[in-house]
Amino acid sequence: PLDYARTRLASDVGQGDKKDFNGLADCLKKTVQKNGIGGLYGGFTISVIGIIPYRGVYFGLYDSLASKNPYKKAGGVLQIASKFAIAQAVAITAGYASYPFDTVRRRLQMQSEKPVEER
């Protein structure tokens, strides 16, 4: 529900009284009143599905690159820097792998307030 509220509040760019929500509690309250408790979980299923490619790439690529690191036993700053570089490269690549799922999740969260006929 907090991820849903963050997405909805970030997109609520009206000015002054034209905003849909007046904060986190108001966003959650209005969503539950309009769509029930299930309205807070729009995009949850695709979010869970998106974890699979993210973690798969993360663990698989990290293990592969860490085993091929020529500086893994160098000691000192070189060893730390090489491990950090591998971790950063893996995190960025895993993010790219799960980006389409994140886009779908946000889209579902934004459409959760529309009637079913308009989705």
N, C-alpha and C positions, 0 to 999 in steps of 0.2 A: 504493500500500500504506500510506503514512503517513496518508492521509486516512481510509482504512478503519480503521486502528488507533486513530486519534483518536476516531472515532465509537464504536467498540466500547468503548474505555476510558472514555469519557465516560458511557456507559450502564451500565457495570459498577459499580453502586452497592451491592453487597453489603457486609456488615460483616465485618471481620477475615478469617477463613479462608474465608468464604462467597463471596468475590470470585472471579470466573472467571480473572482475569489478575493477574499480579504485575509489571506494567510493559509497556513497549513491546515489548521482545524476546520476552517470554513470550507476549504476544498474537499476535505474528507467527508464532512457533514453533508454538503450539497450533493456529492457523488452518491453517497449511501441513500439519501432521500430520493434521488432521481432514478438510480439504477439498482439499488439494493447493495448488499455487501459484495456481491460478485462483480460489481462495477469497478471495485478497487483492484481487481486482479486481471484487468485487460492486459494481454501480452505475456502473462505468466508462463503459459505453456511453451511459447516460442522462446522465451528466455531460458527455460530449462533445457530445451533442445539445443540452443546456442552454446550452452556450456560444453557440450560434447566435442565440437570441433576445436573450441578454444583450449580446453584441457588436453585434448589429444595431441594437438600441435605443440602445445607448451611442453608437455612431458616428453614426447617423442623427440622433438627437435633439441631440447636441452640435453637429454641423455646422449644423443648422437654427437652434438657439437662438443660437449664437455669431454667425451672420450677421445676426441680428435684434437683437443687443445694442446699445442706443442709446449705451452708454458705452464701446464698444470702443476709441475713440480719445480718450477723455477725459483719459487720463494720470493718474498719481498713484494714490492710494488708491482712488478711485472705479472706475478701470479694473480694478485688481486684485480688488477686492471683487466687482464684477459678474462677472468671469470665474470667481471662486471659487464664487459662488452658482450659476452655470450648471452648473459641474462637479459640485457637490453634488446639485443637482436631477436631473441626468442619471444620476448613479451610483445614487441612490435609486430612480429610475424603472426603470432597467435591472435592479436587484435584484428589484423587484416582478415584472418580466416573466419572470425566470428562477426565481422562488421555487417554483412547482409542480414544476419539474424537480429542484430541490434536495431537495424533500420526498420525491419518488420515489427519488432516489439514496440518501438516508439510510435509507429503508425497505428498499431492496434490500440495503444493507450490513448492516442489523440482521438480516435474514432469511437471510443467506448461510450462517449456521451451522446452520440447520435442514435436515433432510432434504428432498429434492426433493418428496416426497409432501405435506409440510406447508406448502410455500410458497404 
